[in-house]
Amino acid sequence: GNDYEALLEFEERQGAVVSRKLSRREIQRFPTKVFQGSSSGSGNTQCQICFCDYDNGEKLRMLPCFHDYHVQCIDRWLKDNTTCPICRANLADGDAVAPPTSDL
């Protein structure tokens, strides 16, 4: 009865989340910044995808969870994944992506 229906609905929702991918446009909505080593006393100075140190002037992409990566590293990661590599925040979730979209 009811439990079976609820389980089917749950599986459908889980499947939709797993198969969801970010479009190139969605990925490019995440802001970028230029790394300046001297000015950032705190924060990460290494890309957690390629494990290379950031160089001054390199372009980094910031995710809504405030983790940053080389643009080319994170863009490649986000083609197949919808989560932050560090904290696993779900970036396909409308709440995580700015600006929020209307519920039409």
Biopython code that builds the backbone (N, CA, C, O; Angstrom):
import numpy as np
from Bio.PDB.StructureBuilder import StructureBuilder

atoms = [
    (1, "GLY", "N", (0.773, -1.191, 0.000)),
    (1, "GLY", "CA", (0.000, 0.000, 0.000)),
    (1, "GLY", "C", (0.820, 1.263, 0.000)),
    (1, "GLY", "O", (1.621, 1.519, -0.899)),
    (2, "ASN", "N", (0.599, 2.039, 1.027)),
    (2, "ASN", "CA", (1.188, 3.373, 1.123)),
    (2, "ASN", "C", (2.710, 3.380, 1.185)),
    (2, "ASN", "O", (3.357, 4.212, 0.549)),
    (3, "ASP", "N", (3.285, 2.443, 1.957)),
    (3, "ASP", "CA", (4.739, 2.392, 2.089)),
    (3, "ASP", "C", (5.399, 2.128, 0.743)),
    (3, "ASP", "O", (6.433, 2.718, 0.430)),
    (4, "TYR", "N", (4.810, 1.250, -0.049)),
    (4, "TYR", "CA", (5.363, 0.917, -1.357)),
    (4, "TYR", "C", (5.339, 2.137, -2.276)),
    (4, "TYR", "O", (6.314, 2.421, -2.973)),
    (5, "GLU", "N", (4.213, 2.855, -2.269)),
    (5, "GLU", "CA", (4.086, 4.068, -3.086)),
    (5, "GLU", "C", (5.127, 5.106, -2.663)),
    (5, "GLU", "O", (5.762, 5.741, -3.506)),
    (6, "ALA", "N", (5.293, 5.268, -1.356)),
    (6, "ALA", "CA", (6.264, 6.233, -0.841)),
    (6, "ALA", "C", (7.681, 5.842, -1.260)),
    (6, "ALA", "O", (8.488, 6.702, -1.613)),
    (7, "LEU", "N", (7.976, 4.548, -1.220)),
    (7, "LEU", "CA", (9.301, 4.063, -1.615)),
    (7, "LEU", "C", (9.549, 4.325, -3.099)),
    (7, "LEU", "O", (10.633, 4.766, -3.479)),
    (8, "LEU", "N", (8.549, 4.055, -3.935)),
    (8, "LEU", "CA", (8.689, 4.320, -5.372)),
    (8, "LEU", "C", (8.941, 5.806, -5.634)),
    (8, "LEU", "O", (9.792, 6.174, -6.444)),
    (9, "GLU", "N", (8.189, 6.643, -4.937)),
    (9, "GLU", "CA", (8.352, 8.088, -5.107)),
    (9, "GLU", "C", (9.753, 8.523, -4.679)),
    (9, "GLU", "O", (10.387, 9.344, -5.342)),
    (10, "PHE", "N", (10.230, 7.964, -3.563)),
    (10, "PHE", "CA", (11.572, 8.275, -3.070)),
    (10, "PHE", "C", (12.631, 7.858, -4.090)),
    (10, "PHE", "O", (13.554, 8.621, -4.378)),
    (11, "GLU", "N", (12.498, 6.640, -4.640)),
    (11, "GLU", "CA", (13.459, 6.151, -5.631)),
    (11, "GLU", "C", (13.465, 7.040, -6.867)),
    (11, "GLU", "O", (14.524, 7.332, -7.422)),
    (12, "GLU", "N", (12.284, 7.468, -7.298)),
    (12, "GLU", "CA", (12.193, 8.358, -8.462)),
    (12, "GLU", "C", (12.931, 9.658, -8.210)),
    (12, "GLU", "O", (13.677, 10.142, -9.062)),
    (13, "ARG", "N", (12.714, 10.219, -7.022)),
    (13, "ARG", "CA", (13.371, 11.480, -6.682)),
    (13, "ARG", "C", (14.880, 11.306, -6.598)),
    (13, "ARG", "O", (15.630, 12.147, -7.094)),
    (14, "GLN", "N", (15.332, 10.220, -5.975)),
    (14, "GLN", "CA", (16.770, 9.965, -5.868)),
    (14, "GLN", "C", (17.382, 9.792, -7.252)),
    (14, "GLN", "O", (18.455, 10.328, -7.528)),
    (15, "GLY", "N", (16.718, 9.061, -8.111)),
    (15, "GLY", "CA", (17.206, 8.838, -9.469)),
    (15, "GLY", "C", (17.340, 10.135, -10.236)),
    (15, "GLY", "O", (18.300, 10.323, -10.984)),
    (16, "ALA", "N", (16.380, 11.033, -10.055)),
    (16, "ALA", "CA", (16.412, 12.318, -10.756)),
    (16, "ALA", "C", (17.613, 13.141, -10.306)),
    (16, "ALA", "O", (18.239, 13.829, -11.113)),
    (17, "VAL", "N", (17.929, 13.069, -9.024)),
    (17, "VAL", "CA", (19.072, 13.817, -8.499)),
    (17, "VAL", "C", (20.370, 13.257, -9.061)),
    (17, "VAL", "O", (21.255, 14.013, -9.462)),
    (18, "VAL", "N", (20.486, 11.937, -9.090)),
    (18, "VAL", "CA", (21.712, 11.297, -9.560)),
    (18, "VAL", "C", (21.960, 11.584, -11.036)),
    (18, "VAL", "O", (23.099, 11.838, -11.427)),
    (19, "SER", "N", (20.915, 11.549, -11.863)),
    (19, "SER", "CA", (21.101, 11.696, -13.301)),
    (19, "SER", "C", (21.223, 13.160, -13.731)),
    (19, "SER", "O", (21.597, 13.436, -14.871)),
    (20, "ARG", "N", (20.917, 14.088, -12.844)),
    (20, "ARG", "CA", (20.962, 15.517, -13.163)),
    (20, "ARG", "C", (22.397, 15.959, -13.406)),
    (20, "ARG", "O", (23.302, 15.598, -12.653)),
    (21, "LYS", "N", (22.600, 16.738, -14.456)),
    (21, "LYS", "CA", (23.921, 17.314, -14.722)),
    (21, "LYS", "C", (23.789, 18.821, -14.834)),
    (21, "LYS", "O", (22.723, 19.340, -15.165)),
    (22, "LEU", "N", (24.870, 19.511, -14.557)),
    (22, "LEU", "CA", (24.878, 20.963, -14.696)),
    (22, "LEU", "C", (25.185, 21.319, -16.145)),
    (22, "LEU", "O", (26.083, 20.744, -16.760)),
    (23, "SER", "N", (24.441, 22.260, -16.675)),
    (23, "SER", "CA", (24.728, 22.725, -18.034)),
    (23, "SER", "C", (25.944, 23.647, -17.990)),
    (23, "SER", "O", (26.324, 24.148, -16.932)),
    (24, "ARG", "N", (26.540, 23.858, -19.149)),
    (24, "ARG", "CA", (27.690, 24.764, -19.246)),
    (24, "ARG", "C", (27.308, 26.155, -18.726)),
    (24, "ARG", "O", (28.097, 26.830, -18.065)),
    (25, "ARG", "N", (26.090, 26.557, -19.041)),
    (25, "ARG", "CA", (25.591, 27.863, -18.605)),
    (25, "ARG", "C", (25.493, 27.939, -17.080)),
    (25, "ARG", "O", (25.860, 28.949, -16.479)),
    (26, "GLU", "N", (24.996, 26.865, -16.459)),
    (26, "GLU", "CA", (24.895, 26.834, -14.994)),
    (26, "GLU", "C", (26.282, 26.897, -14.357)),
    (26, "GLU", "O", (26.486, 27.598, -13.367)),
    (27, "ILE", "N", (27.225, 26.165, -14.929)),
    (27, "ILE", "CA", (28.596, 26.154, -14.401)),
    (27, "ILE", "C", (29.184, 27.563, -14.483)),
    (27, "ILE", "O", (29.847, 28.021, -13.552)),
    (28, "GLN", "N", (28.938, 28.241, -15.597)),
    (28, "GLN", "CA", (29.520, 29.571, -15.796)),
    (28, "GLN", "C", (28.853, 30.644, -14.941)),
    (28, "GLN", "O", (29.351, 31.767, -14.858)),
    (29, "ARG", "N", (27.732, 30.308, -14.306)),
    (29, "ARG", "CA", (27.092, 31.245, -13.373)),
    (29, "ARG", "C", (27.890, 31.388, -12.085)),
    (29, "ARG", "O", (27.791, 32.410, -11.405)),
    (30, "PHE", "N", (28.683, 30.371, -11.743)),
    (30, "PHE", "CA", (29.485, 30.464, -10.525)),
    (30, "PHE", "C", (30.576, 31.507, -10.763)),
    (30, "PHE", "O", (31.266, 31.455, -11.780)),
    (31, "PRO", "N", (30.739, 32.449, -9.840)),
    (31, "PRO", "CA", (31.670, 33.563, -10.077)),
    (31, "PRO", "C", (33.132, 33.128, -10.125)),
    (31, "PRO", "O", (33.505, 32.094, -9.571)),
    (32, "THR", "N", (33.953, 33.939, -10.798)),
    (32, "THR", "CA", (35.392, 33.695, -10.832)),
    (32, "THR", "C", (36.097, 34.850, -10.131)),
    (32, "THR", "O", (35.546, 35.940, -9.982)),
    (33, "LYS", "N", (37.327, 34.583, -9.707)),
    (33, "LYS", "CA", (38.160, 35.637, -9.116)),
    (33, "LYS", "C", (39.592, 35.376, -9.549)),
    (33, "LYS", "O", (39.945, 34.262, -9.933)),
    (34, "VAL", "N", (40.402, 36.404, -9.482)),
    (34, "VAL", "CA", (41.817, 36.266, -9.818)),
    (34, "VAL", "C", (42.586, 36.068, -8.519)),
    (34, "VAL", "O", (42.427, 36.841, -7.573)),
    (35, "PHE", "N", (43.422, 35.029, -8.474)),
    (35, "PHE", "CA", (44.190, 34.732, -7.258)),
    (35, "PHE", "C", (45.306, 35.750, -7.078)),
    (35, "PHE", "O", (46.079, 36.023, -7.996)),
    (36, "GLN", "N", (45.370, 36.300, -5.882)),
    (36, "GLN", "CA", (46.463, 37.194, -5.505)),
    (36, "GLN", "C", (46.990, 36.713, -4.170)),
    (36, "GLN", "O", (46.404, 36.989, -3.124)),
    (37, "GLY", "N", (48.099, 35.993, -4.210)),
    (37, "GLY", "CA", (48.636, 35.325, -3.028)),
    (37, "GLY", "C", (48.915, 36.239, -1.864)),
    (37, "GLY", "O", (48.629, 35.889, -0.720)),
    (38, "SER", "N", (49.472, 37.412, -2.134)),
    (38, "SER", "CA", (49.885, 38.292, -1.051)),
    (38, "SER", "C", (48.694, 38.831, -0.258)),
    (38, "SER", "O", (48.798, 39.044, 0.950)),
    (39, "SER", "N", (47.569, 39.052, -0.932)),
    (39, "SER", "CA", (46.425, 39.672, -0.259)),
    (39, "SER", "C", (45.594, 38.670, 0.536)),
    (39, "SER", "O", (44.887, 39.056, 1.467)),
    (40, "SER", "N", (45.669, 37.393, 0.183)),
    (40, "SER", "CA", (44.831, 36.411, 0.890)),
    (40, "SER", "C", (45.668, 35.669, 1.926)),
    (40, "SER", "O", (46.288, 34.649, 1.625)),
    (41, "GLY", "N", (45.679, 36.188, 3.136)),
    (41, "GLY", "CA", (46.427, 35.547, 4.215)),
    (41, "GLY", "C", (45.755, 34.263, 4.656)),
    (41, "GLY", "O", (46.420, 33.327, 5.099)),
    (42, "SER", "N", (44.432, 34.218, 4.536)),
    (42, "SER", "CA", (43.712, 33.001, 4.902)),
    (42, "SER", "C", (43.147, 32.370, 3.645)),
    (42, "SER", "O", (43.237, 32.940, 2.558)),
    (43, "GLY", "N", (42.572, 31.206, 3.796)),
    (43, "GLY", "CA", (41.964, 30.544, 2.646)),
    (43, "GLY", "C", (42.916, 29.556, 2.000)),
    (43, "GLY", "O", (44.088, 29.455, 2.362)),
    (44, "ASN", "N", (42.383, 28.840, 1.043)),
    (44, "ASN", "CA", (43.133, 27.789, 0.377)),
    (44, "ASN", "C", (44.043, 28.386, -0.686)),
    (44, "ASN", "O", (43.641, 29.302, -1.405)),
    (45, "THR", "N", (45.257, 27.877, -0.790)),
    (45, "THR", "CA", (46.187, 28.359, -1.817)),
    (45, "THR", "C", (46.524, 27.250, -2.802)),
    (45, "THR", "O", (47.478, 27.359, -3.573)),
    (46, "GLN", "N", (45.732, 26.182, -2.770)),
    (46, "GLN", "CA", (45.990, 25.030, -3.630)),
    (46, "GLN", "C", (44.670, 24.503, -4.178)),
    (46, "GLN", "O", (43.675, 24.426, -3.458)),
    (47, "CYS", "N", (44.671, 24.140, -5.463)),
    (47, "CYS", "CA", (43.494, 23.535, -6.078)),
    (47, "CYS", "C", (43.370, 22.107, -5.551)),
    (47, "CYS", "O", (44.315, 21.323, -5.647)),
    (48, "GLN", "N", (42.212, 21.772, -4.998)),
    (48, "GLN", "CA", (42.020, 20.440, -4.421)),
    (48, "GLN", "C", (41.639, 19.398, -5.465)),
    (48, "GLN", "O", (41.312, 18.266, -5.109)),
    (49, "ILE", "N", (41.673, 19.756, -6.737)),
    (49, "ILE", "CA", (41.455, 18.789, -7.811)),
    (49, "ILE", "C", (42.796, 18.347, -8.385)),
    (49, "ILE", "O", (43.062, 17.149, -8.488)),
    (50, "CYS", "N", (43.656, 19.324, -8.767)),
    (50, "CYS", "CA", (44.958, 18.971, -9.360)),
    (50, "CYS", "C", (46.091, 19.045, -8.337)),
    (50, "CYS", "O", (47.207, 18.612, -8.624)),
    (51, "PHE", "N", (45.818, 19.587, -7.145)),
    (51, "PHE", "CA", (46.792, 19.736, -6.056)),
    (51, "PHE", "C", (47.990, 20.606, -6.413)),
    (51, "PHE", "O", (49.065, 20.458, -5.832)),
    (52, "CYS", "N", (47.804, 21.520, -7.377)),
    (52, "CYS", "CA", (48.850, 22.495, -7.703)),
    (52, "CYS", "C", (48.572, 23.782, -6.930)),
    (52, "CYS", "O", (47.418, 24.157, -6.722)),
    (53, "ASP", "N", (49.642, 24.450, -6.511)),
    (53, "ASP", "CA", (49.487, 25.746, -5.849)),
    (53, "ASP", "C", (48.958, 26.762, -6.844)),
    (53, "ASP", "O", (49.298, 26.730, -8.027)),
    (54, "TYR", "N", (48.120, 27.666, -6.348)),
    (54, "TYR", "CA", (47.646, 28.759, -7.190)),
    (54, "TYR", "C", (48.795, 29.733, -7.428)),
    (54, "TYR", "O", (49.573, 30.021, -6.519)),
    (55, "ASP", "N", (48.897, 30.237, -8.652)),
    (55, "ASP", "CA", (49.868, 31.280, -8.983)),
    (55, "ASP", "C", (49.142, 32.612, -9.061)),
    (55, "ASP", "O", (47.963, 32.663, -9.410)),
    (56, "ASN", "N", (49.851, 33.694, -8.735)),
    (56, "ASN", "CA", (49.257, 35.033, -8.846)),
    (56, "ASN", "C", (48.721, 35.239, -10.248)),
    (56, "ASN", "O", (49.391, 34.919, -11.230)),
    (57, "GLY", "N", (47.510, 35.774, -10.342)),
    (57, "GLY", "CA", (46.913, 36.069, -11.635)),
    (57, "GLY", "C", (46.087, 34.932, -12.212)),
    (57, "GLY", "O", (45.406, 35.123, -13.220)),
    (58, "GLU", "N", (46.131, 33.738, -11.593)),
    (58, "GLU", "CA", (45.322, 32.621, -12.108)),
    (58, "GLU", "C", (43.852, 32.851, -11.799)),
    (58, "GLU", "O", (43.503, 33.433, -10.772)),
    (59, "LYS", "N", (42.990, 32.384, -12.709)),
    (59, "LYS", "CA", (41.546, 32.539, -12.555)),
    (59, "LYS", "C", (40.997, 31.337, -11.784)),
    (59, "LYS", "O", (41.245, 30.187, -12.146)),
    (60, "LEU", "N", (40.252, 31.620, -10.724)),
    (60, "LEU", "CA", (39.639, 30.581, -9.894)),
    (60, "LEU", "C", (38.128, 30.729, -9.964)),
    (60, "LEU", "O", (37.606, 31.834, -10.109)),
    (61, "ARG", "N", (37.423, 29.587, -9.859)),
    (61, "ARG", "CA", (35.964, 29.635, -9.803)),
    (61, "ARG", "C", (35.534, 29.370, -8.370)),
    (61, "ARG", "O", (35.997, 28.428, -7.726)),
    (62, "MET", "N", (34.625, 30.236, -7.877)),
    (62, "MET", "CA", (34.084, 30.109, -6.521)),
    (62, "MET", "C", (32.743, 29.392, -6.577)),
    (62, "MET", "O", (31.875, 29.748, -7.373)),
    (63, "LEU", "N", (32.578, 28.391, -5.737)),
    (63, "LEU", "CA", (31.294, 27.697, -5.637)),
    (63, "LEU", "C", (30.472, 28.337, -4.517)),
    (63, "LEU", "O", (31.024, 29.055, -3.683)),
    (64, "PRO", "N", (29.153, 28.086, -4.489)),
    (64, "PRO", "CA", (28.298, 28.684, -3.449)),
    (64, "PRO", "C", (28.715, 28.294, -2.031)),
    (64, "PRO", "O", (28.389, 28.999, -1.076)),
    (65, "CYS", "N", (29.434, 27.176, -1.886)),
    (65, "CYS", "CA", (29.903, 26.727, -0.571)),
    (65, "CYS", "C", (31.217, 27.417, -0.189)),
    (65, "CYS", "O", (31.788, 27.127, 0.862)),
    (66, "PHE", "N", (31.695, 28.329, -1.042)),
    (66, "PHE", "CA", (32.902, 29.131, -0.827)),
    (66, "PHE", "C", (34.209, 28.372, -1.041)),
    (66, "PHE", "O", (35.269, 28.869, -0.659)),
    (67, "HIS", "N", (34.162, 27.190, -1.636)),
    (67, "HIS", "CA", (35.397, 26.513, -2.041)),
    (67, "HIS", "C", (35.776, 27.019, -3.429)),
    (67, "HIS", "O", (34.905, 27.279, -4.259)),
    (68, "ASP", "N", (37.084, 27.158, -3.678)),
    (68, "ASP", "CA", (37.519, 27.627, -4.996)),
    (68, "ASP", "C", (38.505, 26.647, -5.627)),
    (68, "ASP", "O", (39.177, 25.879, -4.939)),
    (69, "TYR", "N", (38.570, 26.697, -6.954)),
    (69, "TYR", "CA", (39.392, 25.779, -7.751)),
    (69, "TYR", "C", (39.852, 26.503, -9.004)),
    (69, "TYR", "O", (39.295, 27.538, -9.369)),
    (70, "HIS", "N", (40.891, 25.950, -9.676)),
    (70, "HIS", "CA", (41.217, 26.439, -11.020)),
    (70, "HIS", "C", (39.953, 26.322, -11.867)),
    (70, "HIS", "O", (39.239, 25.324, -11.775)),
    (71, "VAL", "N", (39.668, 27.331, -12.691)),
    (71, "VAL", "CA", (38.471, 27.306, -13.541)),
    (71, "VAL", "C", (38.441, 26.038, -14.392)),
    (71, "VAL", "O", (37.416, 25.359, -14.451)),
    (72, "GLN", "N", (39.566, 25.710, -15.057)),
    (72, "GLN", "CA", (39.564, 24.548, -15.953)),
    (72, "GLN", "C", (39.378, 23.238, -15.184)),
    (72, "GLN", "O", (38.768, 22.305, -15.706)),
    (73, "CYS", "N", (39.892, 23.151, -13.953)),
    (73, "CYS", "CA", (39.741, 21.919, -13.154)),
    (73, "CYS", "C", (38.290, 21.715, -12.719)),
    (73, "CYS", "O", (37.722, 20.642, -12.922)),
    (74, "ILE", "N", (37.692, 22.748, -12.121)),
    (74, "ILE", "CA", (36.331, 22.592, -11.602)),
    (74, "ILE", "C", (35.311, 22.498, -12.729)),
    (74, "ILE", "O", (34.311, 21.794, -12.591)),
    (75, "ASP", "N", (35.544, 23.197, -13.848)),
    (75, "ASP", "CA", (34.595, 23.099, -14.962)),
    (75, "ASP", "C", (34.572, 21.678, -15.512)),
    (75, "ASP", "O", (33.508, 21.154, -15.842)),
    (76, "ARG", "N", (35.739, 21.057, -15.610)),
    (76, "ARG", "CA", (35.806, 19.669, -16.084)),
    (76, "ARG", "C", (35.103, 18.741, -15.084)),
    (76, "ARG", "O", (34.362, 17.847, -15.490)),
    (77, "TRP", "N", (35.332, 18.949, -13.781)),
    (77, "TRP", "CA", (34.693, 18.147, -12.731)),
    (77, "TRP", "C", (33.169, 18.282, -12.801)),
    (77, "TRP", "O", (32.446, 17.292, -12.691)),
    (78, "LEU", "N", (32.691, 19.510, -12.983)),
    (78, "LEU", "CA", (31.247, 19.764, -12.946)),
    (78, "LEU", "C", (30.512, 19.275, -14.190)),
    (78, "LEU", "O", (29.281, 19.238, -14.199)),
    (79, "LYS", "N", (31.240, 18.900, -15.237)),
    (79, "LYS", "CA", (30.576, 18.306, -16.405)),
    (79, "LYS", "C", (29.976, 16.952, -16.044)),
    (79, "LYS", "O", (28.963, 16.554, -16.620)),
    (80, "ASP", "N", (30.589, 16.236, -15.096)),
    (80, "ASP", "CA", (30.128, 14.897, -14.721)),
    (80, "ASP", "C", (29.621, 14.800, -13.290)),
    (80, "ASP", "O", (29.055, 13.774, -12.913)),
    (81, "ASN", "N", (29.808, 15.836, -12.487)),
    (81, "ASN", "CA", (29.426, 15.794, -11.078)),
    (81, "ASN", "C", (28.634, 17.044, -10.727)),
    (81, "ASN", "O", (28.846, 18.107, -11.311)),
    (82, "THR", "N", (27.725, 16.912, -9.774)),
    (82, "THR", "CA", (26.922, 18.070, -9.367)),
    (82, "THR", "C", (27.216, 18.464, -7.924)),
    (82, "THR", "O", (26.434, 19.177, -7.295)),
    (83, "THR", "N", (28.360, 17.992, -7.400)),
    (83, "THR", "CA", (28.699, 18.287, -6.014)),
    (83, "THR", "C", (30.075, 18.930, -5.919)),
    (83, "THR", "O", (30.916, 18.755, -6.801)),
    (84, "CYS", "N", (30.297, 19.671, -4.845)),
    (84, "CYS", "CA", (31.619, 20.222, -4.560)),
    (84, "CYS", "C", (32.553, 19.063, -4.218)),
    (84, "CYS", "O", (32.188, 18.205, -3.414)),
    (85, "PRO", "N", (33.756, 19.015, -4.811)),
    (85, "PRO", "CA", (34.683, 17.912, -4.514)),
    (85, "PRO", "C", (35.110, 17.855, -3.049)),
    (85, "PRO", "O", (35.474, 16.783, -2.565)),
    (86, "ILE", "N", (35.075, 18.964, -2.340)),
    (86, "ILE", "CA", (35.520, 18.981, -0.942)),
    (86, "ILE", "C", (34.391, 18.628, 0.021)),
    (86, "ILE", "O", (34.505, 17.677, 0.794)),
    (87, "CYS", "N", (33.296, 19.395, -0.026)),
    (87, "CYS", "CA", (32.247, 19.216, 0.994)),
    (87, "CYS", "C", (31.011, 18.488, 0.476)),
    (87, "CYS", "O", (30.081, 18.230, 1.241)),
    (88, "ARG", "N", (30.991, 18.156, -0.813)),
    (88, "ARG", "CA", (29.874, 17.429, -1.434)),
    (88, "ARG", "C", (28.560, 18.204, -1.425)),
    (88, "ARG", "O", (27.490, 17.605, -1.533)),
    (89, "ALA", "N", (28.627, 19.530, -1.298)),
    (89, "ALA", "CA", (27.406, 20.341, -1.403)),
    (89, "ALA", "C", (26.775, 20.095, -2.766)),
    (89, "ALA", "O", (27.472, 20.060, -3.780)),
    (90, "ASN", "N", (25.462, 19.926, -2.788)),
    (90, "ASN", "CA", (24.756, 19.660, -4.042)),
    (90, "ASN", "C", (24.568, 20.966, -4.802)),
    (90, "ASN", "O", (23.787, 21.826, -4.394)),
    (91, "LEU", "N", (25.290, 21.107, -5.912)),
    (91, "LEU", "CA", (25.252, 22.343, -6.686)),
    (91, "LEU", "C", (24.100, 22.374, -7.675)),
    (91, "LEU", "O", (23.799, 23.428, -8.234)),
    (92, "ALA", "N", (23.447, 21.235, -7.904)),
    (92, "ALA", "CA", (22.286, 21.182, -8.802)),
    (92, "ALA", "C", (21.026, 21.604, -8.068)),
    (92, "ALA", "O", (19.999, 21.873, -8.691)),
    (93, "ASP", "N", (21.103, 21.661, -6.741)),
    (93, "ASP", "CA", (19.980, 22.087, -5.923)),
    (93, "ASP", "C", (19.783, 23.583, -6.114)),
    (93, "ASP", "O", (20.731, 24.354, -5.962)),
    (94, "GLY", "N", (18.583, 23.998, -6.440)),
    (94, "GLY", "CA", (18.306, 25.403, -6.686)),
    (94, "GLY", "C", (18.717, 26.317, -5.545)),
    (94, "GLY", "O", (19.063, 27.476, -5.775)),
    (95, "ASP", "N", (18.684, 25.805, -4.306)),
    (95, "ASP", "CA", (19.038, 26.622, -3.150)),
    (95, "ASP", "C", (20.515, 26.981, -3.141)),
    (95, "ASP", "O", (20.897, 28.042, -2.646)),
    (96, "ALA", "N", (21.355, 26.092, -3.693)),
    (96, "ALA", "CA", (22.798, 26.309, -3.636)),
    (96, "ALA", "C", (23.279, 27.245, -4.726)),
    (96, "ALA", "O", (24.338, 27.858, -4.597)),
    (97, "VAL", "N", (22.514, 27.360, -5.796)),
    (97, "VAL", "CA", (22.954, 28.137, -6.950)),
    (97, "VAL", "C", (22.361, 29.540, -6.898)),
    (97, "VAL", "O", (21.149, 29.700, -6.756)),
    (98, "ALA", "N", (23.200, 30.539, -7.009)),
    (98, "ALA", "CA", (22.715, 31.920, -7.044)),
    (98, "ALA", "C", (22.765, 32.426, -8.477)),
    (98, "ALA", "O", (23.681, 32.026, -9.195)),
    (99, "PRO", "N", (21.888, 33.244, -8.938)),
    (99, "PRO", "CA", (20.716, 33.727, -8.214)),
    (99, "PRO", "C", (19.587, 32.705, -8.212)),
    (99, "PRO", "O", (19.501, 31.884, -9.126)),
    (100, "PRO", "N", (18.712, 32.740, -7.194)),
    (100, "PRO", "CA", (17.623, 31.753, -7.140)),
    (100, "PRO", "C", (16.634, 31.945, -8.288)),
    (100, "PRO", "O", (16.405, 33.065, -8.744)),
    (101, "THR", "N", (16.065, 30.860, -8.738)),
    (101, "THR", "CA", (15.078, 30.926, -9.817)),
    (101, "THR", "C", (13.683, 30.866, -9.212)),
    (101, "THR", "O", (13.513, 30.354, -8.105)),
    (102, "SER", "N", (12.691, 31.375, -9.915)),
    (102, "SER", "CA", (11.322, 31.373, -9.399)),
    (102, "SER", "C", (10.701, 29.988, -9.554)),
    (102, "SER", "O", (11.072, 29.230, -10.449)),
    (103, "ASP", "N", (9.766, 29.670, -8.687)),
    (103, "ASP", "CA", (9.074, 28.374, -8.740)),
    (103, "ASP", "C", (7.818, 28.514, -9.586)),
    (103, "ASP", "O", (6.728, 28.708, -9.047)),
    (104, "LEU", "N", (7.953, 28.420, -10.893)),
    (104, "LEU", "CA", (6.784, 28.544, -11.772)),
    (104, "LEU", "C", (6.229, 27.189, -12.115)),
    (104, "LEU", "O", (5.243, 27.092, -12.846)),
]
sb = StructureBuilder()
sb.init_structure("model")
sb.init_model(0)
sb.init_chain("A")
sb.init_seg("    ")
for serial, (resi, resn, name, xyz) in enumerate(atoms, 1):
    if name == "N":
        sb.init_residue(resn, " ", resi, " ")
    sb.init_atom(name, np.array(xyz, "f"), 0.0, 1.0, " ", f" {name:<3s}", serial, name[0])
structure = sb.get_structure()
